[in-house]
Amino acid sequence: MKFVTMTAAGALIAGAAHAGGVNTAPVEPMVVAPAPIVSSPDWSGGYAGASLGYGLIDEDGLDGLEDEDTQFFGDDDITFDVDGDGAIGGVFAGYQYDFGSYVLGAELDLNAANLDFDDDSISDVFDDNDIDDDSNVSIDQIHRLKLRAGYDAGNTLVYGVLGAAYAKADIFGSDFSDTGYVVGAGVDYKVTDAVNVGGEVLYQQWDDFDNTGVDFDATTFQARVAYQF
């Protein structure tokens, strides 16, 4: 009897434990989505485009020409300062490589220009020196070969340039040309992966332009659009 009672009690305890037990639901494994990869725009590659803008130009007569024969002034000691302005525009092409935080490259641009000096000021200078001037003085072409170094700020590239500048001038009906230097800065912005827009400010100087006894310098401001390939 005692055995039966103990067996029954054990059965009751086991049944109660089974009835009150909690079955733990299986835990689904958490899937963590990978972080999106944000790619930085790449400025590497060739590009070509067009530009249009405005230029300011200055013309200075040289001092101390006693020992140097020049096209218009002979060996006279003449000084003057004449300003002008006008439009400039053209095409360009180049190649650059993106090193991550900085970009290096080279570019060639070819520009037609209409940078004219003030007619009255030119006349005053040359009339005073017995030089016949029946036509204007202007710079008609500016072509530049530039080295570029810039900072890669993602969709924006800020850069500086240094190089050579070739100019062709019409001086009283005759063509003259010379090579000087160019320095400046610019910015490009990626509208798409392949299309860039930007602007450039450049300073160019030509000393004793083609042995005329005149210094020319020009500051140009040009908007640019380019296709990168």
Steps between C-alpha positions, in 0.01 A plus 500: 500500500782731587667422169183575308457830678857609422461399137182697467660806661795480263267478203306804618822704545626400157167586343493837669853579387412408144179699508668814638808488277560773239612397153749763366425609141794465260688829444538607139861605419538876444618588153702824492491677164846611383569873509462663158826569323530867409733542204691825462489660153808420296662791312743275314488494121494715192257784446409762240273800494434862418532832682373855469585811695636851536851646513672814626823601328772752573779638279813668638782678316847397607752716684865531413508392137821689416688175436215309334341561161126423499241469225317826570710705739853464369733571791279766662414494868118501497255407777122469482218287640190416294211269599245303302256211524288262296372147450695174494390143435617171362550128549722295728609142563710334767576199715520470878548230763321481836735388778226509764531834675676681217489507121780570251468559126573708191279694261521679165250773409454694176315833514381766260492843663390855436699686765513855366680800642329836525540672161537852640765400751700314236478798265623739768805286570609450141410847374725644769785287367455565126373151429217458250215294644214459259371180659438352842714288734347172617584148611317255274616159627619355830608135521626341822677183610435455873601266779217448751516399867181478702323386817238227465199603713264234365279652232711818506857543376688817597826547311783733407677528163845600375624497143577673172273741311525581130331815366445646155444876475391737226704819546415775250410249229800269547505160670731435794528199731689404812509245781479594867375332817165431666401441863157469655235293674174328422223275628314211336175342620361161392142535379510132404779241491591620152401869486688774688432873522730761648691822466858620469681827574840536330771764486724512191805717431719564195810719544629706203237341278670377179766771535243782476620673815164435669399280793158337487315335787147358510267371768230268367185361661347199320205270571562141393308181422677170435429136423722245681570172323 
